[in-house]
Amino acid sequence: MLLHPDRIAAAWLRSGVPLLAANPDRPEIKAHNLPDEALKVPLMCNPGTKEGVTVKDGRFAKVWPANELFFYGVRGKGGLIGVSVDPLSAHECGNQRYFAIPWLDACLTMRLPKDGSDSLNAMPTDRAWLASPTGFKAVVASKYDGDPLKAVWLPNESVARGWMQYVKDTAIKDDTPPPAPSRLNVQGNKLSWTAEADLESGLAHFIIQRDGKFLANVPEDGKNRFGRPIFQNLQYSDTPTQPLVPMQFTDTQAEPGKKHTYRVIAVNTVGLKSKPTSGSTDADRKR
């Protein structure tokens, strides 16, 4: 972004930020220059609250002071930069995706050209909302009563409302059910299926139905050290655990010789359910 701002639509800075001035504690890290063109690129700093925001000591306590220096350095020159503190985490920023995705989607919608040209559109600034970097309320820019060049910059009302929820508890509203699972296959008492991602909230688990009645949740009890429990779970790096959790289930309670009908429903992390797998899949439980 600092080297080629004309080629960057937006940048989400998870936890760490570039240095704009030499740091005596980290002399091995070179300070970066901030070109004027970079001020036109929408940026979002995303530290965890335990990185020095509310917890002032510990391994990552210096992350927040570095974020402040970078944020005020960019914003003070009119840069389109915000801060969104994950209120539940430290360096892992476990729930950052739930705000990163709608923020990036908004920025890309405004900046990507629709005419096939190679140049990015200028980021609109006439619908901006502002907020205190460690506050919980955003307002339309014209009603902000503080210094706008020390305020979080948010591109529009929709993003601002998502920001207000995110910095409170990360429980950003989602009214869209996940896609229905597909390709349900039953071999004996073994089920397998496929599913598309739920981009807004992520898939938490699947419901297995047998003969129209609840049979099981897969997994039975989801856990995730780094944010909301999701089906394929997360590593510290925010990538899925390996090997990937397979989409399969074995019905150990099926009666031998009896024919059953199975369906699978996807459930996202805010509890919304998909439609069941299309059609129905019958299987004889053989001995």
N, C-alpha and C positions, 0 to 999 in steps of 0.2 A: 504493500500500500504506500509506503514512504518512497520507494524507488519508482513505482509505476502507477501513480494514482489515477491516470486516465484509463487504466485497464481494470480497475477494481470497482465493482458495483457497491460493495459493502463489506465490512469486516467485523467479525464478532471475536473479541479478545477474551478468551477464557482464562481467568485467573491472572496470568502475567501480562505485562505491557512492555513496549519498547522504552528504552532510556532516551530522554531528550537532553540530558546533561550528564557529565561524568559523575559516577558514584564512587566515592572513596572506599566504600566497603566492597565494591565489585570492580576493581580496576581492570580486570580482564575483559569486561564487556564494553564494547565501543558505543559511545553515544551516537544517536541518530539525528540527522537534520529533519526538520519539519517543513517541507516545501509548501508554498501557498496552495498549490493544486490539491494537496492532501486534505486541506480543510473542507473541501467540497464532498469528500467521501463519508457517508454515514458510518459511524463507529459505535460499538457498544462494549464497554468494559464490564466484565462479569466475574467478580470475585465471590468467594463464599464468605459468609458473615464471620466465620471463625478464623479468617485470614487477617486478623487485625482490626476488623470493623467493630465487633463487640468483644472479642477475646484478644487482649492486647499482648499476650505472650505466647510462646510456643514456636514450633518450627516454621510456620507460615505467617507469623505476625507482621513481617515486613512487606507482605504483598499489598495490603491496603494503602500504606503510605506511598508505595510506588504507583499504585493506581491513581491516587489523589494528584501526585505530581504530573502524571501524564494527562489526566483528565483536565485539570485546570490549565495546563500548558496549551492544550489543543482548544479547549472551549474559550479560553481567554482571548484567543485570536479569531474567534467566531466559528470554530470548527463544529461540525454536526455530530457531536459525540454525546453519549449517554452513559449512565452507570446503572446496572441492575444487580443488586446484591442478592445472592441466593441465601435466604434467611435460615436454611436448615443444614448448611453444610460447611465444609472447609475447602481444601484445595481441590477436591473431586468435583465440586459444583454439580452434584448428582442430578438435580432436576432442571439444569439449565436449558435442555432441549425444548422444554415446554413453552419457553418464551423465545428462544433463539429461532425456532422454526417460523412462527408468525411474524417476528421482527424482520427476518431475512426475506420472507415472502413479500412483505409490504415494500421493502426496499427494492427488491428485484422487479416487482410489478411497476414501480415508478421509474426505474432506471433503464431497464432493458428496452432497446428500440423495437418498435413494432413494424418498421418499414424495411427491415433487413440491412440497415446500415451498420457500420462497425463502431460507431461512436455511442457511448452511453448517454442517456438523457441526464440533464442536470437534475439533482434532487430537489423537488419542490420544497419551499420553506414557508409557504403562506398558511399552512394548516398545522403548524407545529404546536406542541404542548410542552410545558416546562415543569420541572420538579426539583426539589432539593436532592442532592446525591444520596443522602441517608434518610430521606423522608419517605412518606407513604402515599402522598397525594400529589397528583399532577393536575394542572389547569391549562386552559388554552393560553397561549403565550401572551396575549394582550391583557390578561388578568393576573399575571404573575407579579407579585409585589416585591420580589427580591432582585438581585443583580442577574440579568439573563445570561451574562457571560460566566456565571458560576453555577448555572442550573443545568440539570440533565435535559438534553434535547431529544424529543420524541417526535416522529414525523407526522402523526395524525392522532385523532381521537381513539380509533380502534386500538392502535399500539399502546397509547397511553393507558387505556383501561386494562389492557393485558399486563402492562408494567405494574400498575397499582396492585393487582392481584398477585402477581409473581413475587414482588418484594414483601408482601404480607405473609403468604404461606405456599407459594408456587402453584396453587390450585386454580389454574387458569380455566375459564369456562369452556366447555366443549359440548355442542349440541349435535354433533355428527356421529352417528353410530359407526363402528368399524365395518369394513367390507365383510361380506359373508364368506366363510371358508368354502373351499371347493375341492374337487377331485377326491371326495371321500371314497376310500377303498377298504373293504372288509374281507379279510381272509381268515376264515374260521372265527376265532374270537379276538383277532388283532385288527385294530383300526389304524389307518393313516390318512392324512389329509394335507392340503396346502392352504396358505392364507397370505393375504396381502398385508402390508404394514398399515397401521393406523398412525398417520403422520402427526395428527394433533396431540394425541395422548399416549400412544403406544399400546400394544396388546398386553393385558395382564394375565389372562388365562383363557381356557376353553371349557365350555360346558358340554358334556357328553350326555345325550338322551338315548334311552333304549325304549322302544315301543311307546314313544311320546312322553316318557317320564324321566325325571332327572336321574342320572346314574352316577356321575362323578365330575369333579373339577380337575383339569390338568393345567398346571400342577395342583396338587391338593392344597398346599399351603405355600404361596409364593413368598420369596424373601429376596431382598436386594440391599446390600450394605451401602449402596451409593445412589439412593433415591427411591422413587416409587417402585414397588415390585413389578417387574415386567417379565413376560414369558421367557425370553432368552437371556434375561438378567444382564448385568453390566460388570465389566472389570473397572478397575480404578481409572483406566484411560478412557472410559465412556464407550468402549467397544464391547460387543457381545462376548459372553464367556465362551470359551472353546473347550471341547467341540460344541457346536451349536446344539441346543436342546431339540431333539426330534419331535415332530408333530405326530405323535402316535400314542395309542392306548390299548391295553389288553384287558378285555372283560373277563376277569377270572370268576365272575359269579353267574355267567351264562349257563343255562341248563343244557346239558348234552342232548342233541337230537331235536331241540326246539328252535323254530325260526324266529328271528328278531329283526326289528327295523331300527336303524341307528341314524342319528343326526348330530351335527356338531355346530355349536354357536360360539362365536368369538366375543370376548368381553374386554373393553379397554380399561385403562387405569382410573377412569372416573366412573366406571360402572355401567357404561352404555353397552347394550347387547346388539350384536348383528342379527340379521336374519339367519335362519338355520341353513345348512347346506341344502342346495336345491335338490328337489326330488327326495327319494328315500333309498336307503341301501339295506337290502335284506341279506341275512346270512344264517345258515344253519350251523349251529354249534355241534361239531362232530367230536366223538370220543377220541 
